[in-house]
Amino acid sequence: MSRPEALTRYLAEKPLPFPVFADPDRAGYAAFGLGRTSWAKLLSPPIVWRYTRMVLRGARVRRVPEGEDALQLGGDFLVRDDRTLLWAHRGVDPTDRPSVDELLRAIRDAA
C-alpha cells in the first residue's frame, strides 16, 4: 500500500529481482479479499506477545509510513504470469504469515 515514491526509495536500497507495484488505494488488497483488523485485536495480548517475541529475536519496530493503514491485513499469493491465482494465504491477524516451508511447498505444488 506504499506510495510510489516510498517504493522507489526502498528499491534503491534493496533491489528486488521481480516487479513491485504501489497500491496506495489498496485496490489489490480488496481484489485479493484482504480485510482489516481492529485496534482491539491489534493490541490484544496474544498479538502484542507475538510482536514482543519478534523484537526479542532481533526484529526492528518501525513506524507505519504516512499513507499506509496499520489495520490492513496482509496476505501471500502465488500468481502465474497469466494472472491465475495458484495459492493464497490471507492473514487473519497482523502476525499471521506462512512459514518458509509452507511457501516452498506451495511453490512445488503449483509447479
C-alpha positions, 0 to 999 in steps of 0.5 A: 500500500506504499506510495510510489515514491516510498517504493522507489526509495526502498528499491534503491536500497534493496533491489528486488529481482521481480516487479513491485507495484504501489497500491496506495488505494489498496485496490489489490488488497480488496481484489485479493479479499484482504480485510482489516483488523481492529485496534482491539485485536491489534493490541490484544495480548496474544498479538502484542506477545507475538510482536514482543517475541519478534523484537526479542529475536532481533526484529526492528519496530518501525513506524507505519509510513504516512499513507499506509493503514496499520489495520490492513491485513496482509496476505501471500499469493502465488500468481502465474504470469497469466494472472491465475491465482495458484495459492493464497494465504490471507492473514487473519491477524497482523502476525499471521504469515506462512512459514518458509516451508509452507511457501516452498511447498506451495511453490512445488505444488503449483509447479 
